[in-house]
């Protein structure tokens, strides 16, 4: 999947609306940093929220990826 930054952000907001409304505010940051890793982002988030059902997921766990900026991957 590769959709526009705006559409990616909207899909993230929809995801967080369903799974963790308190994280909806970081949708823009996630979209901006991981626009070239959209499939991986949703796979990562899905794994986190399926594994952590009922447990508070932190921003650190959301941004701790094998494909993010700290991994040397190009974020934009």
N, C-alpha and C positions, 0 to 999 in steps of 0.2 A: 504494500500500500504506500502510495506517496500522494498525499493531498496537500493543498495549500496550508500555510502556517495557520491561517484563520480557521480553516475547517478542522485542522488537527487540534487546535485549542478548543474548539467547540466540542469535539468528540471527547476530549479529556474532561471537560466540564460535565458532560453527560455521564461519563464513567463515574466521576466523583459524586455527582448527584445521587447515583444509585448505591455506591459503595461506601462513601465517606465524605459527606458534604463539607466537613470542616477543612478538607484539603482542596476544595474547588478553587480557592484563591491562588493556588500555585500552578494552575493550568497553563497560564501564559508563560511562566518561567520554564516549565517542562517542555512546552511546545517549542519555545525559542532555542533551548539547548539541545533538543533531540529531534529536530525537524527531519534530519536525514536517517533517523532510526525509529520511525513510527511503528513498524511492526514489532520491533524489539521492546519498545516502551509498553505497548499494550500486553505483550506476552509477560513482561516483567511485572506489570501492575496486576494482571490477572493472577499470576502465580502468588504474588504477595498477599492479595486479598483472599484467595482461596485457602492458602496456608494459614493465614492469620485471622480466619473467621472469628469474629467476636473479640479480637485483640487489637489494641491501638497500634496503627501503623504510623511510624514516624517519617518526617520528611527525609531524614538521613537514609532510611531504608528505601525510600522511593528513588532517591538520587544515587544510591550505591548500586551501580550497574557495571557489567563487564564491557559495556559499549559506550559509556559516557565520557565526558571531558577528561576525567582523571585517568582514563584508560589509554589516553593518547588518541582516541578516535576524534575525528573532526566533528564538532558539535553543530556546525551550520552547513 
